[in-house]
Amino acid sequence: MTLPRKCSFSKLATQCDIPPSYILSVIEKEEYLVGMSCMEHLEPIKYKIKKLQQNHSIPNGKLKIENIKMISTNCIKGSQQDYEDVYSQRLREN
């Protein structure tokens, strides 16, 4: 699955440029992807999802928060240094 390169958080028409660390979905009868979040904006996005559920804008199921995991390949072993390099590269690309 291809994921967005940026966090879903925005305020006053300014989008967060940080790569996401969490996948947020709502599970009712099915699972619905509702957003992506960096570490810094997890709580504000959770709050917004609860408000949207109260307004019946999105399904009123259980909120599932899942860490995004980096996949290791032959050239990327998945060490902390690799994670920091990928994170830094994403910030430079934006």
N, CA, C and O atoms as a CHARMM CRD file, in Angstrom:
* protein
*
  376
    1    1 MET  N      0.84600  -1.17200   0.00000 PROA 1      0.00000
    2    1 MET  CA     0.00000   0.00000   0.00000 PROA 1      0.00000
    3    1 MET  C      0.89400   1.23800   0.00000 PROA 1      0.00000
    4    1 MET  O      1.82400   1.33500   0.80000 PROA 1      0.00000
    5    2 THR  N      0.61700   2.16500  -0.88000 PROA 2      0.00000
    6    2 THR  CA     1.33300   3.43200  -0.91500 PROA 2      0.00000
    7    2 THR  C      0.67100   4.37800   0.07600 PROA 2      0.00000
    8    2 THR  O     -0.54500   4.56900   0.06200 PROA 2      0.00000
    9    3 LEU  N      1.49400   4.96300   0.93400 PROA 3      0.00000
   10    3 LEU  CA     0.97700   5.86400   1.95900 PROA 3      0.00000
   11    3 LEU  C      1.31600   7.30800   1.61800 PROA 3      0.00000
   12    3 LEU  O      2.28800   7.56700   0.90900 PROA 3      0.00000
   13    4 PRO  N      0.51900   8.24900   2.12000 PROA 4      0.00000
   14    4 PRO  CA     0.85600   9.66500   1.91700 PROA 4      0.00000
   15    4 PRO  C      2.21400   9.99500   2.51100 PROA 4      0.00000
   16    4 PRO  O      2.65000   9.36300   3.47400 PROA 4      0.00000
   17    5 ARG  N      2.87300  10.97500   1.94000 PROA 5      0.00000
   18    5 ARG  CA     4.20100  11.37400   2.40500 PROA 5      0.00000
   19    5 ARG  C      4.14800  12.35200   3.57600 PROA 5      0.00000
   20    5 ARG  O      5.17200  12.63700   4.19700 PROA 5      0.00000
   21    6 LYS  N      2.94200  12.87100   3.87900 PROA 6      0.00000
   22    6 LYS  CA     2.81100  13.87900   4.93000 PROA 6      0.00000
   23    6 LYS  C      1.72800  13.48500   5.92500 PROA 6      0.00000
   24    6 LYS  O      0.81200  12.72500   5.61000 PROA 6      0.00000
   25    7 CYS  N      1.85400  14.01300   7.11200 PROA 7      0.00000
   26    7 CYS  CA     0.84500  13.88600   8.16500 PROA 7      0.00000
   27    7 CYS  C     -0.45900  14.51700   7.68600 PROA 7      0.00000
   28    7 CYS  O     -0.43200  15.44600   6.87900 PROA 7      0.00000
   29    8 SER  N     -1.60100  14.02600   8.17000 PROA 8      0.00000
   30    8 SER  CA    -2.91400  14.55000   7.77000 PROA 8      0.00000
   31    8 SER  C     -3.28100  15.86600   8.46100 PROA 8      0.00000
   32    8 SER  O     -4.26600  16.50200   8.08400 PROA 8      0.00000
   33    9 PHE  N     -2.51700  16.27800   9.45100 PROA 9      0.00000
   34    9 PHE  CA    -2.85600  17.46200  10.23900 PROA 9      0.00000
   35    9 PHE  C     -2.66600  18.74400   9.42700 PROA 9      0.00000
   36    9 PHE  O     -1.67300  18.91600   8.72100 PROA 9      0.00000
   37   10 SER  N     -3.64500  19.62800   9.55000 PROA 10     0.00000
   38   10 SER  CA    -3.50400  20.97200   8.98200 PROA 10     0.00000
   39   10 SER  C     -4.21400  21.95600   9.90500 PROA 10     0.00000
   40   10 SER  O     -5.19500  21.62100  10.56900 PROA 10     0.00000
   41   11 LYS  N     -3.69900  23.16000   9.92700 PROA 11     0.00000
   42   11 LYS  CA    -4.29500  24.20700  10.75000 PROA 11     0.00000
   43   11 LYS  C     -4.18800  25.51600   9.98600 PROA 11     0.00000
   44   11 LYS  O     -3.11300  25.88500   9.51400 PROA 11     0.00000
   45   12 LEU  N     -5.30100  26.20800   9.87000 PROA 12     0.00000
   46   12 LEU  CA    -5.36300  27.47300   9.13800 PROA 12     0.00000
   47   12 LEU  C     -4.78400  27.32200   7.73400 PROA 12     0.00000
   48   12 LEU  O     -4.00600  28.16000   7.27800 PROA 12     0.00000
   49   13 ALA  N     -5.16900  26.24900   7.05900 PROA 13     0.00000
   50   13 ALA  CA    -4.76900  25.94100   5.67700 PROA 13     0.00000
   51   13 ALA  C     -3.27300  25.65300   5.52500 PROA 13     0.00000
   52   13 ALA  O     -2.74800  25.70400   4.41200 PROA 13     0.00000
   53   14 THR  N     -2.58400  25.35100   6.62300 PROA 14     0.00000
   54   14 THR  CA    -1.16900  24.97800   6.56400 PROA 14     0.00000
   55   14 THR  C     -1.04600  23.50000   6.88500 PROA 14     0.00000
   56   14 THR  O     -1.42100  23.05500   7.97000 PROA 14     0.00000
   57   15 GLN  N     -0.52100  22.74700   5.93700 PROA 15     0.00000
   58   15 GLN  CA    -0.37100  21.29300   6.06200 PROA 15     0.00000
   59   15 GLN  C      0.93000  20.95400   6.80100 PROA 15     0.00000
   60   15 GLN  O      1.95900  21.58700   6.56800 PROA 15     0.00000
   61   16 CYS  N      0.88100  19.96300   7.68600 PROA 16     0.00000
   62   16 CYS  CA     2.07800  19.46100   8.36400 PROA 16     0.00000
   63   16 CYS  C      2.96100  18.77800   7.31900 PROA 16     0.00000
   64   16 CYS  O      2.46400  17.99200   6.51300 PROA 16     0.00000
   65   17 ASP  N      4.25000  19.06500   7.32200 PROA 17     0.00000
   66   17 ASP  CA     5.19000  18.50200   6.34800 PROA 17     0.00000
   67   17 ASP  C      5.94200  17.28600   6.86800 PROA 17     0.00000
   68   17 ASP  O      6.77500  16.73200   6.15000 PROA 17     0.00000
   69   18 ILE  N      5.67200  16.85600   8.09100 PROA 18     0.00000
   70   18 ILE  CA     6.39800  15.74100   8.69100 PROA 18     0.00000
   71   18 ILE  C      5.84100  14.42100   8.16300 PROA 18     0.00000
   72   18 ILE  O      4.62300  14.26900   8.06300 PROA 18     0.00000
   73   19 PRO  N      6.70800  13.46400   7.82400 PROA 19     0.00000
   74   19 PRO  CA     6.21400  12.15200   7.37300 PROA 19     0.00000
   75   19 PRO  C      5.40200  11.47800   8.47600 PROA 19     0.00000
   76   19 PRO  O      5.70200  11.65900   9.65600 PROA 19     0.00000
   77   20 PRO  N      4.38400  10.70900   8.11500 PROA 20     0.00000
   78   20 PRO  CA     3.53800  10.07100   9.12800 PROA 20     0.00000
   79   20 PRO  C      4.24700   8.94800   9.87200 PROA 20     0.00000
   80   20 PRO  O      5.12100   8.27800   9.32200 PROA 20     0.00000
   81   21 SER  N      3.86100   8.75000  11.12900 PROA 21     0.00000
   82   21 SER  CA     4.36200   7.65600  11.96100 PROA 21     0.00000
   83   21 SER  C      3.25800   6.67400  12.31400 PROA 21     0.00000
   84   21 SER  O      3.53200   5.55100  12.73800 PROA 21     0.00000
   85   22 TYR  N      1.99400   7.10100  12.13700 PROA 22     0.00000
   86   22 TYR  CA     0.84800   6.27300  12.52000 PROA 22     0.00000
   87   22 TYR  C     -0.20700   6.25500  11.41800 PROA 22     0.00000
   88   22 TYR  O     -0.40400   7.24200  10.70900 PROA 22     0.00000
   89   23 ILE  N     -0.87400   5.12000  11.28900 PROA 23     0.00000
   90   23 ILE  CA    -2.04400   4.97600  10.43600 PROA 23     0.00000
   91   23 ILE  C     -3.25500   4.96600  11.36800 PROA 23     0.00000
   92   23 ILE  O     -3.29200   4.19400  12.32600 PROA 23     0.00000
   93   24 LEU  N     -4.23700   5.81100  11.09800 PROA 24     0.00000
   94   24 LEU  CA    -5.44400   5.85900  11.91500 PROA 24     0.00000
   95   24 LEU  C     -6.61300   5.36300  11.07200 PROA 24     0.00000
   96   24 LEU  O     -6.85300   5.84900   9.96700 PROA 24     0.00000
   97   25 SER  N     -7.32400   4.39900  11.61100 PROA 25     0.00000
   98   25 SER  CA    -8.48600   3.85700  10.91300 PROA 25     0.00000
   99   25 SER  C     -9.60800   3.62600  11.92100 PROA 25     0.00000
  100   25 SER  O     -9.38000   3.52800  13.12700 PROA 25     0.00000
  101   26 VAL  N    -10.82200   3.54200  11.39100 PROA 26     0.00000
  102   26 VAL  CA   -12.00100   3.28100  12.21200 PROA 26     0.00000
  103   26 VAL  C    -12.53600   1.91900  11.80800 PROA 26     0.00000
  104   26 VAL  O    -12.70600   1.63400  10.62300 PROA 26     0.00000
  105   27 ILE  N    -12.80100   1.07800  12.80600 PROA 27     0.00000
  106   27 ILE  CA   -13.34600  -0.25000  12.54400 PROA 27     0.00000
  107   27 ILE  C    -14.79400  -0.27500  13.00700 PROA 27     0.00000
  108   27 ILE  O    -15.08300  -0.13900  14.19600 PROA 27     0.00000
  109   28 GLU  N    -15.69300  -0.45000  12.05300 PROA 28     0.00000
  110   28 GLU  CA   -17.09500  -0.65800  12.36700 PROA 28     0.00000
  111   28 GLU  C    -17.41200  -2.04900  11.83100 PROA 28     0.00000
  112   28 GLU  O    -16.99900  -3.03400  12.44300 PROA 28     0.00000
  113   29 LYS  N    -18.11100  -2.16800  10.73900 PROA 29     0.00000
  114   29 LYS  CA   -18.28200  -3.47600  10.10400 PROA 29     0.00000
  115   29 LYS  C    -17.05400  -3.77900   9.24500 PROA 29     0.00000
  116   29 LYS  O    -16.66000  -4.93500   9.09500 PROA 29     0.00000
  117   30 GLU  N    -16.46800  -2.74600   8.69500 PROA 30     0.00000
  118   30 GLU  CA   -15.24800  -2.83000   7.90300 PROA 30     0.00000
  119   30 GLU  C    -14.23700  -1.85800   8.49500 PROA 30     0.00000
  120   30 GLU  O    -14.55900  -1.11600   9.42300 PROA 30     0.00000
  121   31 GLU  N    -13.01900  -1.85700   7.96600 PROA 31     0.00000
  122   31 GLU  CA   -11.98800  -0.92300   8.42700 PROA 31     0.00000
  123   31 GLU  C    -11.87600   0.21100   7.42600 PROA 31     0.00000
  124   31 GLU  O    -11.72500  -0.02200   6.22700 PROA 31     0.00000
  125   32 TYR  N    -11.95100   1.44800   7.92200 PROA 32     0.00000
  126   32 TYR  CA   -11.89600   2.63900   7.09300 PROA 32     0.00000
  127   32 TYR  C    -10.66900   3.45600   7.46000 PROA 32     0.00000
  128   32 TYR  O    -10.52400   3.86500   8.61200 PROA 32     0.00000
  129   33 LEU  N     -9.78400   3.70100   6.50100 PROA 33     0.00000
  130   33 LEU  CA    -8.62600   4.55600   6.72300 PROA 33     0.00000
  131   33 LEU  C     -9.12000   5.99000   6.83800 PROA 33     0.00000
  132   33 LEU  O     -9.80200   6.48600   5.94100 PROA 33     0.00000
  133   34 VAL  N     -8.78000   6.66000   7.93900 PROA 34     0.00000
  134   34 VAL  CA    -9.26300   8.02800   8.12500 PROA 34     0.00000
  135   34 VAL  C     -8.14600   9.05600   8.20500 PROA 34     0.00000
  136   34 VAL  O     -8.41300  10.25400   8.11900 PROA 34     0.00000
  137   35 GLY  N     -6.89600   8.61700   8.36900 PROA 35     0.00000
  138   35 GLY  CA    -5.82200   9.59300   8.42300 PROA 35     0.00000
  139   35 GLY  C     -4.46700   8.99900   8.71900 PROA 35     0.00000
  140   35 GLY  O     -4.32800   7.82300   9.05400 PROA 35     0.00000
  141   36 MET  N     -3.47600   9.85300   8.58200 PROA 36     0.00000
  142   36 MET  CA    -2.09100   9.52900   8.89100 PROA 36     0.00000
  143   36 MET  C     -1.60800  10.59700   9.86700 PROA 36     0.00000
  144   36 MET  O     -2.02300  11.75200   9.77800 PROA 36     0.00000
  145   37 SER  N     -0.73500  10.21800  10.79600 PROA 37     0.00000
  146   37 SER  CA    -0.29300  11.18300  11.79300 PROA 37     0.00000
  147   37 SER  C      1.19200  11.04100  12.08700 PROA 37     0.00000
  148   37 SER  O      1.73000   9.93500  12.14900 PROA 37     0.00000
  149   38 CYS  N      1.84300  12.19200  12.26600 PROA 38     0.00000
  150   38 CYS  CA     3.20000  12.18800  12.80500 PROA 38     0.00000
  151   38 CYS  C      3.07100  12.06700  14.33100 PROA 38     0.00000
  152   38 CYS  O      1.96400  12.12000  14.86800 PROA 38     0.00000
  153   39 MET  N      4.19100  11.90500  15.01600 PROA 39     0.00000
  154   39 MET  CA     4.15200  11.76000  16.48100 PROA 39     0.00000
  155   39 MET  C      3.57300  13.00700  17.15500 PROA 39     0.00000
  156   39 MET  O      2.83300  12.91200  18.13400 PROA 39     0.00000
  157   40 GLU  N      3.91700  14.15600  16.62200 PROA 40     0.00000
  158   40 GLU  CA     3.52000  15.42500  17.22900 PROA 40     0.00000
  159   40 GLU  C      2.01400  15.68800  17.15900 PROA 40     0.00000
  160   40 GLU  O      1.45900  16.31400  18.06200 PROA 40     0.00000
  161   41 HSD  N      1.34800  15.22200  16.10600 PROA 41     0.00000
  162   41 HSD  CA    -0.06000  15.55900  15.89200 PROA 41     0.00000
  163   41 HSD  C     -1.03100  14.41500  16.15800 PROA 41     0.00000
  164   41 HSD  O     -2.19800  14.50000  15.77400 PROA 41     0.00000
  165   42 LEU  N     -0.57900  13.35800  16.80100 PROA 42     0.00000
  166   42 LEU  CA    -1.45600  12.21800  17.06200 PROA 42     0.00000
  167   42 LEU  C     -2.66700  12.61600  17.90700 PROA 42     0.00000
  168   42 LEU  O     -3.79700  12.28900  17.54700 PROA 42     0.00000
  169   43 GLU  N     -2.45400  13.30100  19.00000 PROA 43     0.00000
  170   43 GLU  CA    -3.57400  13.67100  19.88900 PROA 43     0.00000
  171   43 GLU  C     -4.56600  14.62000  19.22100 PROA 43     0.00000
  172   43 GLU  O     -5.77100  14.39100  19.32600 PROA 43     0.00000
  173   44 PRO  N     -4.11000  15.68900  18.53000 PROA 44     0.00000
  174   44 PRO  CA    -5.09400  16.55500  17.85700 PROA 44     0.00000
  175   44 PRO  C     -5.90800  15.81800  16.78800 PROA 44     0.00000
  176   44 PRO  O     -7.09500  16.09600  16.61800 PROA 44     0.00000
  177   45 ILE  N     -5.28700  14.89400  16.07600 PROA 45     0.00000
  178   45 ILE  CA    -6.01400  14.14900  15.04700 PROA 45     0.00000
  179   45 ILE  C     -7.01100  13.18600  15.69300 PROA 45     0.00000
  180   45 ILE  O     -8.12400  13.03300  15.19100 PROA 45     0.00000
  181   46 LYS  N     -6.63700  12.53500  16.79300 PROA 46     0.00000
  182   46 LYS  CA    -7.57100  11.66300  17.51500 PROA 46     0.00000
  183   46 LYS  C     -8.78700  12.46800  17.98100 PROA 46     0.00000
  184   46 LYS  O     -9.92000  12.00100  17.87100 PROA 46     0.00000
  185   47 TYR  N     -8.55400  13.65400  18.49100 PROA 47     0.00000
  186   47 TYR  CA    -9.63400  14.52600  18.94800 PROA 47     0.00000
  187   47 TYR  C    -10.56800  14.88000  17.78100 PROA 47     0.00000
  188   47 TYR  O    -11.79000  14.83500  17.92100 PROA 47     0.00000
  189   48 LYS  N     -9.98400  15.23100  16.64100 PROA 48     0.00000
  190   48 LYS  CA   -10.77500  15.58800  15.45700 PROA 48     0.00000
  191   48 LYS  C    -11.61400  14.40300  14.98400 PROA 48     0.00000
  192   48 LYS  O    -12.77300  14.57800  14.60600 PROA 48     0.00000
  193   49 ILE  N    -11.04000  13.20100  15.00100 PROA 49     0.00000
  194   49 ILE  CA   -11.78100  12.00500  14.59000 PROA 49     0.00000
  195   49 ILE  C    -12.97900  11.77900  15.50200 PROA 49     0.00000
  196   49 ILE  O    -14.06800  11.46200  15.02500 PROA 49     0.00000
  197   50 LYS  N    -12.79000  11.94000  16.81300 PROA 50     0.00000
  198   50 LYS  CA   -13.90200  11.76100  17.75300 PROA 50     0.00000
  199   50 LYS  C    -15.01500  12.78100  17.49800 PROA 50     0.00000
  200   50 LYS  O    -16.19800  12.45000  17.58100 PROA 50     0.00000
  201   51 LYS  N    -14.62900  14.01800  17.18700 PROA 51     0.00000
  202   51 LYS  CA   -15.62100  15.04700  16.86700 PROA 51     0.00000
  203   51 LYS  C    -16.37700  14.68700  15.58900 PROA 51     0.00000
  204   51 LYS  O    -17.59500  14.85500  15.52100 PROA 51     0.00000
  205   52 LEU  N    -15.66300  14.19500  14.57700 PROA 52     0.00000
  206   52 LEU  CA   -16.31000  13.80100  13.32200 PROA 52     0.00000
  207   52 LEU  C    -17.24000  12.61200  13.54000 PROA 52     0.00000
  208   52 LEU  O    -18.28400  12.51500  12.89500 PROA 52     0.00000
  209   53 GLN  N    -16.87000  11.71300  14.44200 PROA 53     0.00000
  210   53 GLN  CA   -17.75500  10.58800  14.76800 PROA 53     0.00000
  211   53 GLN  C    -19.01600  11.07700  15.46700 PROA 53     0.00000
  212   53 GLN  O    -20.10500  10.57500  15.19000 PROA 53     0.00000
  213   54 GLN  N    -18.88900  12.04200  16.36100 PROA 54     0.00000
  214   54 GLN  CA   -20.06200  12.59000  17.04700 PROA 54     0.00000
  215   54 GLN  C    -21.00900  13.27800  16.07100 PROA 54     0.00000
  216   54 GLN  O    -22.22400  13.25800  16.26500 PROA 54     0.00000
  217   55 ASN  N    -20.45700  13.88800  15.02000 PROA 55     0.00000
  218   55 ASN  CA   -21.27000  14.56100  13.99500 PROA 55     0.00000
  219   55 ASN  C    -21.74400  13.59700  12.91000 PROA 55     0.00000
  220   55 ASN  O    -22.42000  14.00500  11.96500 PROA 55     0.00000
  221   56 HSD  N    -21.39200  12.32300  13.04400 PROA 56     0.00000
  222   56 HSD  CA   -21.75000  11.28100  12.07400 PROA 56     0.00000
  223   56 HSD  C    -21.16300  11.54400  10.68700 PROA 56     0.00000
  224   56 HSD  O    -21.73400  11.13700   9.67600 PROA 56     0.00000
  225   57 SER  N    -20.01300  12.23100  10.64900 PROA 57     0.00000
  226   57 SER  CA   -19.32600  12.47200   9.37800 PROA 57     0.00000
  227   57 SER  C    -18.49700  11.25900   8.96500 PROA 57     0.00000
  228   57 SER  O    -18.28200  11.02300   7.77600 PROA 57     0.00000
  229   58 ILE  N    -18.03500  10.49800   9.94600 PROA 58     0.00000
  230   58 ILE  CA   -17.31400   9.24900   9.68600 PROA 58     0.00000
  231   58 ILE  C    -17.93100   8.16000  10.56500 PROA 58     0.00000
  232   58 ILE  O    -18.58800   8.47600  11.55600 PROA 58     0.00000
  233   59 PRO  N    -17.73300   6.88100  10.22000 PROA 59     0.00000
  234   59 PRO  CA   -18.34600   5.79600  11.00200 PROA 59     0.00000
  235   59 PRO  C    -17.98500   5.88200  12.48600 PROA 59     0.00000
  236   59 PRO  O    -16.88800   6.30700  12.84900 PROA 59     0.00000
  237   60 ASN  N    -18.92600   5.47100  13.33000 PROA 60     0.00000
  238   60 ASN  CA   -18.77800   5.56800  14.77600 PROA 60     0.00000
  239   60 ASN  C    -18.20800   4.28500  15.36900 PROA 60     0.00000
  240   60 ASN  O    -18.71600   3.78600  16.37200 PROA 60     0.00000
  241   61 GLY  N    -17.15600   3.74900  14.75500 PROA 61     0.00000
  242   61 GLY  CA   -16.54500   2.51900  15.24700 PROA 61     0.00000
  243   61 GLY  C    -15.36800   2.79500  16.15400 PROA 61     0.00000
  244   61 GLY  O    -15.14800   3.92000  16.60400 PROA 61     0.00000
  245   62 LYS  N    -14.61700   1.73600  16.41100 PROA 62     0.00000
  246   62 LYS  CA   -13.43600   1.81400  17.28000 PROA 62     0.00000
  247   62 LYS  C    -12.26300   2.38800  16.49500 PROA 62     0.00000
  248   62 LYS  O    -12.00200   1.97100  15.36700 PROA 62     0.00000
  249   63 LEU  N    -11.55500   3.34500  17.09500 PROA 63     0.00000
  250   63 LEU  CA   -10.37400   3.94500  16.47900 PROA 63     0.00000
  251   63 LEU  C     -9.18600   3.00200  16.63700 PROA 63     0.00000
  252   63 LEU  O     -8.86900   2.57600  17.74800 PROA 63     0.00000
  253   64 LYS  N     -8.53900   2.68200  15.53600 PROA 64     0.00000
  254   64 LYS  CA    -7.34900   1.82200  15.53700 PROA 64     0.00000
  255   64 LYS  C     -6.15300   2.67600  15.13900 PROA 64     0.00000
  256   64 LYS  O     -6.17800   3.36400  14.11900 PROA 64     0.00000
  257   65 ILE  N     -5.09800   2.62400  15.96200 PROA 65     0.00000
  258   65 ILE  CA    -3.87400   3.36900  15.69000 PROA 65     0.00000
  259   65 ILE  C     -2.75200   2.35600  15.52300 PROA 65     0.00000
  260   65 ILE  O     -2.47400   1.55700  16.41700 PROA 65     0.00000
  261   66 GLU  N     -2.12400   2.40600  14.37500 PROA 66     0.00000
  262   66 GLU  CA    -1.09500   1.42400  14.04900 PROA 66     0.00000
  263   66 GLU  C      0.19900   2.13600  13.67600 PROA 66     0.00000
  264   66 GLU  O      0.19000   3.07200  12.87600 PROA 66     0.00000
  265   67 ASN  N      1.32300   1.68800  14.26100 PROA 67     0.00000
  266   67 ASN  CA     2.62300   2.24900  13.91300 PROA 67     0.00000
  267   67 ASN  C      2.97300   1.89200  12.47300 PROA 67     0.00000
  268   67 ASN  O      2.69700   0.78400  12.01300 PROA 67     0.00000
  269   68 ILE  N      3.57900   2.83300  11.77400 PROA 68     0.00000
  270   68 ILE  CA     4.08900   2.54400  10.44100 PROA 68     0.00000
  271   68 ILE  C      5.46900   1.92700  10.63100 PROA 68     0.00000
  272   68 ILE  O      6.32900   2.49600  11.30300 PROA 68     0.00000
  273   69 LYS  N      5.66400   0.77400  10.03800 PROA 69     0.00000
  274   69 LYS  CA     6.93100   0.06400  10.18000 PROA 69     0.00000
  275   69 LYS  C      7.71100   0.15000   8.88300 PROA 69     0.00000
  276   69 LYS  O      7.15500  -0.01200   7.79700 PROA 69     0.00000
  277   70 MET  N      9.01000   0.40700   9.00600 PROA 70     0.00000
  278   70 MET  CA     9.86500   0.44000   7.84300 PROA 70     0.00000
  279   70 MET  C     10.20900  -0.99500   7.45500 PROA 70     0.00000
  280   70 MET  O     10.51800  -1.81700   8.31700 PROA 70     0.00000
  281   71 ILE  N     10.15400  -1.29300   6.17300 PROA 71     0.00000
  282   71 ILE  CA    10.47700  -2.62500   5.68100 PROA 71     0.00000
  283   71 ILE  C     11.95100  -2.66900   5.32100 PROA 71     0.00000
  284   71 ILE  O     12.45800  -1.77400   4.64600 PROA 71     0.00000
  285   72 SER  N     12.63300  -3.70100   5.76600 PROA 72     0.00000
  286   72 SER  CA    14.06300  -3.85500   5.47400 PROA 72     0.00000
  287   72 SER  C     14.25900  -4.50000   4.11200 PROA 72     0.00000
  288   72 SER  O     13.50500  -5.38900   3.71700 PROA 72     0.00000
  289   73 THR  N     15.27500  -4.04600   3.40500 PROA 73     0.00000
  290   73 THR  CA    15.66600  -4.63900   2.12700 PROA 73     0.00000
  291   73 THR  C     17.15500  -4.94100   2.18300 PROA 73     0.00000
  292   73 THR  O     17.77400  -4.80700   3.23800 PROA 73     0.00000
  293   74 ASN  N     17.72700  -5.34300   1.07500 PROA 74     0.00000
  294   74 ASN  CA    19.16400  -5.62700   1.04400 PROA 74     0.00000
  295   74 ASN  C     19.99900  -4.39800   1.37000 PROA 74     0.00000
  296   74 ASN  O     21.05000  -4.50800   2.00200 PROA 74     0.00000
  297   75 CYS  N     19.53200  -3.21700   0.93800 PROA 75     0.00000
  298   75 CYS  CA    20.33000  -2.01400   1.16100 PROA 75     0.00000
  299   75 CYS  C     19.92500  -1.26700   2.42900 PROA 75     0.00000
  300   75 CYS  O     20.71700  -0.48500   2.95600 PROA 75     0.00000
  301   76 ILE  N     18.72300  -1.48700   2.92300 PROA 76     0.00000
  302   76 ILE  CA    18.27300  -0.84700   4.15800 PROA 76     0.00000
  303   76 ILE  C     17.98900  -1.96100   5.16300 PROA 76     0.00000
  304   76 ILE  O     17.08200  -2.76800   4.96000 PROA 76     0.00000
  305   77 LYS  N     18.74800  -2.00300   6.22500 PROA 77     0.00000
  306   77 LYS  CA    18.62400  -3.08300   7.20300 PROA 77     0.00000
  307   77 LYS  C     17.57000  -2.81500   8.27000 PROA 77     0.00000
  308   77 LYS  O     17.17600  -3.73500   8.98800 PROA 77     0.00000
  309   78 GLY  N     17.10900  -1.57700   8.38800 PROA 78     0.00000
  310   78 GLY  CA    16.08500  -1.26600   9.38200 PROA 78     0.00000
  311   78 GLY  C     16.65000  -0.82000  10.71700 PROA 78     0.00000
  312   78 GLY  O     15.95800  -0.86500  11.73400 PROA 78     0.00000
  313   79 SER  N     17.90500  -0.38800  10.71900 PROA 79     0.00000
  314   79 SER  CA    18.51100   0.09300  11.96000 PROA 79     0.00000
  315   79 SER  C     17.99100   1.50200  12.27100 PROA 79     0.00000
  316   79 SER  O     17.33400   2.12500  11.43700 PROA 79     0.00000
  317   80 GLN  N     18.28100   1.98100  13.43700 PROA 80     0.00000
  318   80 GLN  CA    17.87000   3.33100  13.82200 PROA 80     0.00000
  319   80 GLN  C     18.50100   4.35400  12.88300 PROA 80     0.00000
  320   80 GLN  O     17.85400   5.33300  12.51200 PROA 80     0.00000
  321   81 GLN  N     19.75300   4.13800  12.49600 PROA 81     0.00000
  322   81 GLN  CA    20.42500   5.04700  11.56000 PROA 81     0.00000
  323   81 GLN  C     19.70600   5.07900  10.20700 PROA 81     0.00000
  324   81 GLN  O     19.54600   6.14800   9.61800 PROA 81     0.00000
  325   82 ASP  N     19.26900   3.90800   9.70900 PROA 82     0.00000
  326   82 ASP  CA    18.52800   3.85000   8.45000 PROA 82     0.00000
  327   82 ASP  C     17.22200   4.62600   8.56200 PROA 82     0.00000
  328   82 ASP  O     16.84800   5.36500   7.65100 PROA 82     0.00000
  329   83 TYR  N     16.53000   4.45100   9.68800 PROA 83     0.00000
  330   83 TYR  CA    15.26700   5.15900   9.90200 PROA 83     0.00000
  331   83 TYR  C     15.50100   6.67200   9.88100 PROA 83     0.00000
  332   83 TYR  O     14.74500   7.40700   9.24400 PROA 83     0.00000
  333   84 GLU  N     16.53600   7.13500  10.56800 PROA 84     0.00000
  334   84 GLU  CA    16.83600   8.56200  10.60900 PROA 84     0.00000
  335   84 GLU  C     17.21100   9.09300   9.23500 PROA 84     0.00000
  336   84 GLU  O     16.83900  10.21200   8.88000 PROA 84     0.00000
  337   85 ASP  N     17.94800   8.29700   8.45300 PROA 85     0.00000
  338   85 ASP  CA    18.32000   8.70900   7.09900 PROA 85     0.00000
  339   85 ASP  C     17.09200   8.85100   6.20600 PROA 85     0.00000
  340   85 ASP  O     16.97000   9.83000   5.47000 PROA 85     0.00000
  341   86 VAL  N     16.18400   7.88400   6.26400 PROA 86     0.00000
  342   86 VAL  CA    14.95700   7.94100   5.45700 PROA 86     0.00000
  343   86 VAL  C     14.11100   9.12600   5.88700 PROA 86     0.00000
  344   86 VAL  O     13.58400   9.84600   5.03900 PROA 86     0.00000
  345   87 TYR  N     13.97000   9.34300   7.18700 PROA 87     0.00000
  346   87 TYR  CA    13.18900  10.45600   7.73200 PROA 87     0.00000
  347   87 TYR  C     13.77100  11.79000   7.25800 PROA 87     0.00000
  348   87 TYR  O     13.02900  12.67200   6.82700 PROA 87     0.00000
  349   88 SER  N     15.09200  11.93800   7.33600 PROA 88     0.00000
  350   88 SER  CA    15.75300  13.17200   6.90500 PROA 88     0.00000
  351   88 SER  C     15.56300  13.39700   5.41100 PROA 88     0.00000
  352   88 SER  O     15.30900  14.52000   4.97400 PROA 88     0.00000
  353   89 GLN  N     15.68800  12.32700   4.62800 PROA 89     0.00000
  354   89 GLN  CA    15.51300  12.43900   3.17000 PROA 89     0.00000
  355   89 GLN  C     14.10100  12.90400   2.83100 PROA 89     0.00000
  356   89 GLN  O     13.92200  13.74400   1.94900 PROA 89     0.00000
  357   90 ARG  N     13.09500  12.36800   3.52500 PROA 90     0.00000
  358   90 ARG  CA    11.70900  12.77900   3.26000 PROA 90     0.00000
  359   90 ARG  C     11.50400  14.24600   3.57100 PROA 90     0.00000
  360   90 ARG  O     10.78900  14.93600   2.84500 PROA 90     0.00000
  361   91 LEU  N     12.12100  14.74000   4.64700 PROA 91     0.00000
  362   91 LEU  CA    11.98100  16.14700   4.99600 PROA 91     0.00000
  363   91 LEU  C     12.63900  17.02500   3.95000 PROA 91     0.00000
  364   91 LEU  O     12.11000  18.08700   3.62400 PROA 91     0.00000
  365   92 ARG  N     13.79200  16.60700   3.40800 PROA 92     0.00000
  366   92 ARG  CA    14.47700  17.38900   2.38000 PROA 92     0.00000
  367   92 ARG  C     13.69100  17.42000   1.07800 PROA 92     0.00000
  368   92 ARG  O     13.73000  18.42300   0.36600 PROA 92     0.00000
  369   93 GLU  N     12.97800  16.34300   0.74800 PROA 93     0.00000
  370   93 GLU  CA    12.21400  16.26300  -0.50400 PROA 93     0.00000
  371   93 GLU  C     11.02600  17.20000  -0.49400 PROA 93     0.00000
  372   93 GLU  O     10.57900  17.64700  -1.55100 PROA 93     0.00000
  373   94 ASN  N     10.51400  17.50000   0.67800 PROA 94     0.00000
  374   94 ASN  CA     9.31200  18.35400   0.76400 PROA 94     0.00000
  375   94 ASN  C      9.72300  19.76300   0.74700 PROA 94     0.00000
  376   94 ASN  O      8.87600  20.65400   0.81000 PROA 94     0.00000
